[in-house]
């Protein structure tokens, strides 16, 4: 169905990236933990592994995933609070959905996820791994944490195990900040080819941001169906 509307794989990727940012923006206002944001984005990305954007409108799926994740992560807020901030943040009618829309979409997303709501994140092992690598100071931790946050703007989280994503982010930090972690990685007996490949995926993502992404996202969004009613 998406292909019939001219939505390409590149459009699909850009819209998901935009919706990840939308979830992050809403989350700042409803004040939930980073873990809830990460879970919400994972739900959104999982949904689109089997569903089309033509059927599952991304501008409704994004806030609904945040609402669902807040319940799954026991950090619940009321749906009306979400509806309030959507209205406050966006004057564009295409983003404006009511509580009943969110609750209806919640059921559809639960079905799309096969009611499987468990998500494992790289954050869990990151702090300990950084300390073990001798990179536990505040600057290095914040830099690496920022890298992990950015992995949710791409599909890496659906493809690779969380601990390998954490290690890839540590590897990027060690290279960027000129920290020698060769011996530490050797002790882990981890496949460095995999770690380096994930690192390259992350760095390629940053490279892609150097082009005019906003304009491309807007063009991709224009291919979505016009909101009814």
Protein Blocks (a to p, Z undefined) as FASTA:
>chain_A
ZZmnopafklmmmmmmmmmmmmmmmmmmnopafklmmmmmmmmmmmmmmbcfklmgfklm
mmmmmmmmmmmnopaccfklmmmmmmmmpmblklmccfklmmmmmmmmmmmnnopabdcd
fklmmmmmmmmnopabfklmmmmmmmmmmmmmpcklmmpcfklmmmmmmmmmmmmnopaf
klmmmmnopafklmmmmmmmmmmmmmmmmpcfklmmmmmmmmpccdeZZ
